[in-house]
Amino acid sequence: MRIAIAGGHGQIARQLSTLLAQGGHDPVALIRNADQEADVVAAGATPLVIDLEHCDDSELAEGLTGCDAVVFAAGSGPGSTPERKLSVDRDGAILLADAAVQAGIRRYVLLSSRGADTYDADSDDIFQIYLRAKSEADAAVRGNDQLDWTIVRPGSLTDDSPTGKVRTGAEVEGSIPRGDVAALIATLLATGAGVGKQFEVVSGEMPIAEAVAAL
């Protein structure tokens, strides 16, 4: 499969690209900075320079031509403004969904956050705005009946070595290595499992392949 990954220079995205390439797939890393091209090529992906905050769905759809699936792994990052939490984490995910539909792509995996729906709508705290952005993006994708979507909500992300084992559920607490999140998404894409499912995931005792098959 040819799989476009928004936020292709991120840590999870690059690990995902490597796993997909090793599995015989063709990852395409959507990046907004051409200086990042060498990094994503080294991870096994083909770079596509496009800025989700400064393009429309038609332009993005053109870039997605020939892809079989899309992954939203983009984020505004630490220290970003409240405005960018909404323009990247929410609007970028919705833009990718709209562009995927235009390009005739049904499979969409959205990387969200544990506890996204618990945000305080009256708060101006940056983390609450981040959760709101994720929650609203998730809701928009869930409501798109032209997509075969899966929404992955990991717990606190770490740089620990991946264990290959996870725990999933509607609500779970804990942390998870970025490498295990990448492996989980790769398994979802390779197997086609998890369509129409939204779940939280943290480190656990179940092998990723079994956890994905049980969704």
Backbone torsions as a table, in degrees:
resi	resn	phi	psi	omega
1	MET	NA	148.9	171.9
2	ARG	-99.4	120.3	-169.5
3	ILE	-126.0	119.2	178.5
4	ALA	-88.4	132.5	-178.0
5	ILE	-119.5	108.7	175.2
6	ALA	-74.1	138.0	-172.9
7	GLY	77.5	37.4	-169.7
8	GLY	-64.6	-13.1	179.2
9	HIS	-94.2	-5.0	-179.4
10	GLY	-67.3	164.8	-175.7
11	GLN	-63.9	-45.7	178.5
12	ILE	-66.2	-42.1	-177.8
13	ALA	-61.1	-42.9	-179.3
14	ARG	-67.6	-38.4	175.9
15	GLN	-66.3	-36.9	176.5
16	LEU	-64.1	-43.3	178.7
17	SER	-57.6	-44.5	-179.7
18	THR	-62.3	-45.0	179.9
19	LEU	-64.2	-41.6	179.3
20	LEU	-64.8	-44.5	179.8
21	ALA	-62.6	-40.6	178.1
22	GLN	-64.5	-26.7	179.2
23	GLY	-87.9	6.4	177.6
24	GLY	89.1	9.4	179.0
25	HIS	-93.8	173.0	-175.8
26	ASP	-120.2	88.4	179.4
27	PRO	-76.1	141.0	175.6
28	VAL	-119.2	118.5	-177.0
29	ALA	-93.7	115.1	175.3
30	LEU	-83.4	118.2	-177.5
31	ILE	-130.8	152.4	-179.2
32	ARG	-99.6	-7.3	-176.1
33	ASN	-126.7	119.4	-179.2
34	ALA	-62.1	-21.6	177.8
35	ASP	-65.1	-15.1	-178.7
36	GLN	-90.3	-2.2	-174.2
37	GLU	-58.0	-46.2	-176.3
38	ALA	-60.8	-37.2	-178.8
39	ASP	-65.3	-43.0	-177.3
40	VAL	-75.5	-30.8	174.0
41	VAL	-63.8	-42.2	178.2
42	ALA	-61.9	-28.1	178.9
43	ALA	-82.6	-6.4	177.1
44	GLY	103.9	8.2	-176.3
45	ALA	-106.4	158.3	170.4
46	THR	-91.6	124.2	-178.1
47	PRO	-78.7	144.2	171.0
48	LEU	-132.9	111.3	-177.1
49	VAL	-82.6	112.6	177.6
50	ILE	-157.7	137.6	-175.6
51	ASP	-102.5	113.4	-177.1
52	LEU	-64.2	-21.5	178.9
53	GLU	-85.5	-9.6	-176.3
54	HIS	-136.4	38.2	172.7
55	CYS	-142.0	166.1	176.6
56	ASP	-107.9	175.4	-174.1
57	ASP	-66.5	-31.3	179.0
58	SER	-67.4	-42.4	178.2
59	GLU	-63.6	-43.2	179.3
60	LEU	-66.9	-40.7	178.8
61	ALA	-58.6	-38.6	178.2
62	GLU	-61.5	-40.2	178.9
63	GLY	-68.0	-24.0	-178.6
64	LEU	-87.9	-1.9	-178.0
65	THR	-54.5	129.9	179.2
66	GLY	91.9	-6.5	179.1
67	CYS	-84.4	151.4	179.3
68	ASP	-102.3	-18.6	-177.4
69	ALA	-157.8	158.7	175.9
70	VAL	-131.2	150.2	176.5
71	VAL	-127.7	130.3	173.5
72	PHE	-99.7	107.4	178.0
73	ALA	-125.4	19.7	-179.0
74	ALA	-80.9	157.9	176.2
75	GLY	-160.7	151.3	-179.1
76	SER	-71.6	-23.0	174.5
77	GLY	87.1	163.8	179.0
78	PRO	-60.9	142.1	177.3
79	GLY	82.8	-0.7	179.9
80	SER	-77.6	162.4	-176.6
81	THR	-78.4	162.1	174.2
82	PRO	-57.3	-36.7	-179.5
83	GLU	-61.2	-39.2	-178.9
84	ARG	-76.3	-26.6	172.6
85	LYS	-57.5	-39.9	-179.5
86	LEU	-79.4	-41.0	-175.2
87	SER	-73.4	-27.4	179.2
88	VAL	-99.9	-61.6	-171.6
89	ASP	-66.8	-32.6	177.5
90	ARG	-97.5	-62.5	-172.1
91	ASP	-65.8	-34.0	178.6
92	GLY	-64.1	-40.7	179.0
93	ALA	-65.6	-39.9	179.5
94	ILE	-69.4	-40.1	177.4
95	LEU	-59.8	-43.7	179.7
96	LEU	-63.0	-38.4	177.7
97	ALA	-63.1	-46.6	180.0
98	ASP	-63.1	-41.3	-179.8
99	ALA	-67.8	-38.5	178.5
100	ALA	-60.9	-43.4	178.4
101	VAL	-60.8	-45.5	178.9
102	GLN	-60.5	-35.3	-178.1
103	ALA	-85.0	0.4	178.5
104	GLY	77.8	25.3	-179.3
105	ILE	-102.3	126.1	180.0
106	ARG	-96.2	-36.3	-171.6
107	ARG	-77.2	124.7	-176.4
108	TYR	-140.6	120.6	174.2
109	VAL	-112.0	123.1	-175.5
110	LEU	-110.7	120.9	176.4
111	LEU	-87.3	114.2	-174.9
112	SER	-114.3	-138.6	-177.9
113	SER	-150.4	141.4	173.8
114	ARG	-58.3	137.7	177.4
115	GLY	74.7	18.1	-175.1
116	ALA	-57.6	-35.0	-175.1
117	ASP	-83.6	3.4	-178.0
118	THR	-94.6	8.8	-174.2
119	TYR	-64.4	152.2	176.5
120	ASP	-92.2	109.5	-175.3
121	ALA	-64.8	-20.2	-177.8
122	ASP	-95.0	-2.6	-175.2
123	SER	-90.6	145.3	173.0
124	ASP	-104.6	12.7	175.2
125	ASP	-64.2	136.6	-173.3
126	ILE	-61.3	-36.5	-179.7
127	PHE	-70.2	-35.2	176.7
128	GLN	-65.7	-36.6	176.9
129	ILE	-68.1	-37.2	175.6
130	TYR	-61.0	-47.6	179.0
131	LEU	-62.1	-39.6	177.2
132	ARG	-60.5	-44.6	-179.7
133	ALA	-59.3	-44.7	179.9
134	LYS	-65.4	-44.3	-178.9
135	SER	-61.2	-44.5	-178.2
136	GLU	-70.4	-34.9	175.2
137	ALA	-64.7	-45.4	-179.9
138	ASP	-58.8	-44.4	-178.3
139	ALA	-63.0	-40.5	179.9
140	ALA	-64.4	-42.0	-180.0
141	VAL	-69.7	-42.1	177.0
142	ARG	-57.9	-33.4	-177.1
143	GLY	-83.2	0.0	-178.6
144	ASN	-95.2	104.4	-175.6
145	ASP	-79.7	3.6	176.1
146	GLN	-97.5	7.1	-179.6
147	LEU	-120.6	142.6	168.1
148	ASP	-95.2	86.4	-168.1
149	TRP	-96.8	153.4	166.8
150	THR	-136.6	132.5	-179.9
151	ILE	-113.7	118.5	-177.1
152	VAL	-105.9	121.4	-177.6
153	ARG	-116.2	87.5	-178.1
154	PRO	-74.9	156.5	171.6
155	GLY	-75.3	-163.0	-179.1
156	SER	-57.2	130.9	-175.3
157	LEU	-87.8	138.2	178.6
158	THR	-127.5	166.4	175.0
159	ASP	-100.5	16.9	176.7
160	ASP	-63.5	159.0	176.1
161	SER	-63.0	137.5	180.0
162	PRO	-64.9	147.6	179.9
163	THR	-103.1	-19.4	-176.6
164	GLY	78.7	6.6	-178.1
165	LYS	-130.9	140.9	-173.6
166	VAL	-140.9	171.0	170.6
167	ARG	-131.4	130.0	-178.8
168	THR	-119.6	159.8	177.1
169	GLY	173.0	174.0	177.2
170	ALA	-63.6	-37.7	176.7
171	GLU	-143.5	117.2	176.3
172	VAL	-136.9	151.4	-178.1
173	GLU	-115.3	144.7	176.5
174	GLY	140.9	-166.0	-178.9
175	SER	-123.2	173.0	-178.7
176	ILE	-158.0	136.8	175.9
177	PRO	-65.1	143.8	178.1
178	ARG	-56.8	-35.5	179.8
179	GLY	-62.4	-34.1	177.7
180	ASP	-72.7	-33.7	175.4
181	VAL	-64.0	-44.4	178.2
182	ALA	-59.9	-43.7	-179.4
183	ALA	-65.6	-37.2	177.8
184	LEU	-63.0	-46.8	-179.8
185	ILE	-64.6	-41.6	177.8
186	ALA	-59.0	-39.6	179.8
187	THR	-68.9	-40.8	176.0
188	LEU	-57.2	-44.2	-177.7
189	LEU	-69.9	-43.0	-176.2
190	ALA	-68.4	-34.7	-175.5
191	THR	-95.1	-20.4	-174.5
192	GLY	76.6	9.3	-178.7
193	ALA	-78.0	164.4	172.4
194	GLY	82.8	9.8	-179.5
195	VAL	-64.3	131.3	-179.7
196	GLY	76.0	16.0	-178.4
197	LYS	-112.7	139.7	171.2
198	GLN	-123.8	131.1	-176.7
199	PHE	-154.5	154.8	171.8
200	GLU	-93.7	153.5	-178.1
201	VAL	-146.1	136.2	176.0
202	VAL	-138.9	176.2	175.9
203	SER	-63.1	147.2	-178.1
204	GLY	-161.0	-148.1	-174.5
205	GLU	-117.5	-4.0	-176.6
206	MET	-97.5	128.6	176.1
207	PRO	-55.0	143.4	-174.7
208	ILE	-56.3	-43.1	-178.9
209	ALA	-59.6	-40.2	179.2
210	GLU	-69.6	-40.1	180.0
211	ALA	-63.5	-41.5	179.5
212	VAL	-67.1	-42.4	179.9
213	ALA	-63.8	-26.2	-176.7
214	ALA	-87.5	-4.4	-176.9
215	LEU	-62.4	NA	NA
